[in-house]
Amino acid sequence: MKKVSNSLKNWFLIHFSIDMIFAVPLIFFPARILGLLGFQTTELIMARLVGAALVGIGGASLFNYNKTIESYKIMLTLKILWSSAAILGLLISAFTGAPIAIWWIITVFAVFDIIWIYYRSHIND
């Protein structure tokens, strides 16, 4: 049975940490966080929903830490779908008047997308 590389496990922990750093404030202090980034704060439900998604995906990364290679394949596929779709949506927003901070968010998603695609392509089916 093929083992999960320590580097991939470490990336999952890094991903969990970054997701939680953003998720908790988005859930509990969405107006403050959005305001700091230059976004309008009229609709806070979507910010909290994004925070909840980050908790789910980041939390799954943590809980997956000592699982099998098959579990990692599934999680990598989920992460690729999530980050790719997020990038698309964020790019559309970037070109239709979003604050400049959107480019930092796109960059974070893009870096993780590249990492997930790299690892998924190196796990043989």
Secondary structure, 3 states (H helix, E strand, C coil): CCCCCHHHHHHHHHHHHHHHHHHHHHHHCHHHHHHHCCCCCCCCHHHHHHHHHHHHHHHHHHHCCCCCHHHHHHHHHHHHHHHHHHHHHHHHHHCCCCCCCHHHHHHHHHHHHHHHHHHHHCCCC
